[in-house]
Amino acid sequence: MRLGVQRGGALSTLVILVALAFVSYYVYKNYLITGEPPSCKAALQSCMKDCRRTSTEAPAAQACQDACQRDAEACERKR
């Protein structure tokens, strides 16, 4: 005598969890995050971090950081 039949199993549970994660991310990105641009200081920090990650030679890193600084100064002037 069979008391219950398992339908789906682990694979269907995994598929449902992945779908739920994608829907949650979509809602988070489109409805919960404000449309405000980052502050000038946050943009400068992000730019500097990108320079450290991508530039392997000192002259290229310095040029990237100089560009970040110019962008930050322009951002402050616009405010």
C-alpha positions as CSV (number, residue, x, y, z in Angstrom):
1,M,0.0,0.0,0.0
2,R,1.4,3.4,-1.0
3,L,0.7,6.2,1.3
4,G,2.0,9.1,-0.8
5,V,3.6,9.7,-4.2
6,Q,6.5,12.0,-4.4
7,R,6.1,14.3,-7.4
8,G,9.1,16.1,-8.9
9,G,11.8,15.6,-6.4
10,A,15.0,17.4,-5.8
11,L,15.5,18.6,-9.4
12,S,12.1,20.4,-9.5
13,T,12.8,22.0,-6.1
14,L,16.1,23.3,-7.4
15,V,14.4,24.7,-10.5
16,I,11.8,26.5,-8.4
17,L,14.5,28.0,-6.1
18,V,16.5,29.2,-9.1
19,A,13.4,30.8,-10.6
20,L,12.5,32.4,-7.3
21,A,16.0,33.8,-7.1
22,F,15.7,35.4,-10.5
23,V,12.4,36.9,-9.8
24,S,13.7,38.3,-6.4
25,Y,16.7,39.8,-8.1
26,Y,14.5,41.4,-10.8
27,V,12.2,43.0,-8.1
28,Y,15.2,44.2,-6.2
29,K,16.9,45.8,-9.1
30,N,13.8,47.4,-10.6
31,Y,11.6,48.4,-7.6
32,L,13.7,48.6,-4.5
33,I,16.8,50.5,-5.6
34,T,16.3,54.2,-6.0
35,G,17.1,55.8,-9.3
36,E,19.6,58.2,-7.7
37,P,23.1,58.3,-9.2
38,P,25.9,57.5,-6.8
39,S,27.5,60.5,-5.0
40,C,30.7,62.0,-6.3
41,K,32.7,60.4,-3.5
42,A,31.2,57.0,-4.1
43,A,31.9,57.3,-7.9
44,L,35.5,58.3,-7.2
45,Q,36.0,55.3,-4.8
46,S,34.6,52.9,-7.4
47,C,36.7,54.4,-10.2
48,M,39.9,54.1,-8.1
49,K,39.1,50.5,-7.2
50,D,38.6,49.7,-10.9
51,C,42.0,51.3,-11.6
52,R,43.7,49.1,-9.0
53,R,42.1,46.0,-10.5
54,T,42.7,46.6,-14.2
55,S,46.0,48.5,-14.4
56,T,49.1,46.4,-13.9
57,E,51.7,49.0,-14.9
58,A,52.4,52.1,-12.8
59,P,52.0,54.7,-15.6
60,A,48.7,53.2,-16.7
61,A,47.5,53.1,-13.1
62,Q,48.5,56.7,-12.5
63,A,46.7,57.8,-15.7
64,C,43.6,56.0,-14.7
65,Q,43.7,57.6,-11.2
66,D,44.2,61.0,-12.7
67,A,41.2,60.5,-14.9
68,C,39.1,59.4,-11.9
69,Q,40.2,62.6,-10.0
70,R,39.3,64.8,-13.0
71,D,35.9,63.1,-13.2
72,A,35.3,63.6,-9.5
73,E,36.2,67.3,-9.7
74,A,33.9,67.8,-12.6
75,C,31.1,66.0,-10.6
76,E,31.7,68.4,-7.7
77,R,31.5,71.4,-9.9
78,K,28.2,70.3,-11.4
79,R,26.6,70.1,-7.9
